[in-house]
Amino acid sequence: MKQTITSTSNPTPTFTFTAQPRVNHYEPFINAQQAAVALNLPLYYFVNTYKRAKMGVPFYCINRLVRYRLNELHKWQVALSAQLAQAGSIDPKISVCAGSEGGAHA
């Protein structure tokens, strides 16, 4: 839906607003094993509290359970790969991500 608002006192400014359709994106939480398999990373990245904090892995604590969102993990993996490639600590062709676009299943 396109809506145009024009000022009557000054006819030159015209503002166009495009309404975005509402889409409810539901992304379920996944556990450490599912995250490790989906991103092709070691399980201890997600299980070990110290390693998770050191690497900046995004996670949620639900009661005493630690859960992840795959979309956030994928963004984290891409950012980590770019950061490591820029620092020169890894070969840009062989990064934490399996491809140039992103994670193993991107």
Order of alpha helices (4+ residues) and beta strands (2+ residues): beta-beta-alpha-alpha-alpha-beta-beta-alpha
